[in-house]
């Protein structure tokens, strides 16, 4: 699904709005995601320049946290926990089911922009694994059948 990149002026405004905060990188990145559903490619250089940081430092933050993506997500976002606690409770089978159901590999968005499949490494539901997050809503004790039902609910 084609998208129009955000204007540099819009990116610069968000950076300026947060640049004076203590530790401004995370607030800037969160604001970019709130505004554009992703961190635009042009933003990494612009943040680095504005904050006198290396481009690699900013990129490292973007790539480290699962809340930041560099491309717009699909209309639906399925996040599957791949942390050890969920793995111990059947996570591998759930991962395979999610990939089968969506036809996607980790980090991919369907060609029609319908769904994005993302791995995460803890959703905080360790006692209720395996866990997923569908469109921002957490679900625990999910198996293949429940995942299918969850994805059908919002389709």
Buried (B, 14 or more C-beta within 10 A) or exposed (E): EEEEEBEEEBBBEBBEEBBEEEEBBBBBBBBBBEBBBBBBEBBBEBBBEBBEBEEEEBBEBBEEEBEBBBBBBBBBBBBBBBBEBBBEBBBEEBBEBBBEBBEBEEEBBBEEBEBBBBBBEBBEBBEBBBBBBBBEEBBBEBEBEBBBEBBEEEE
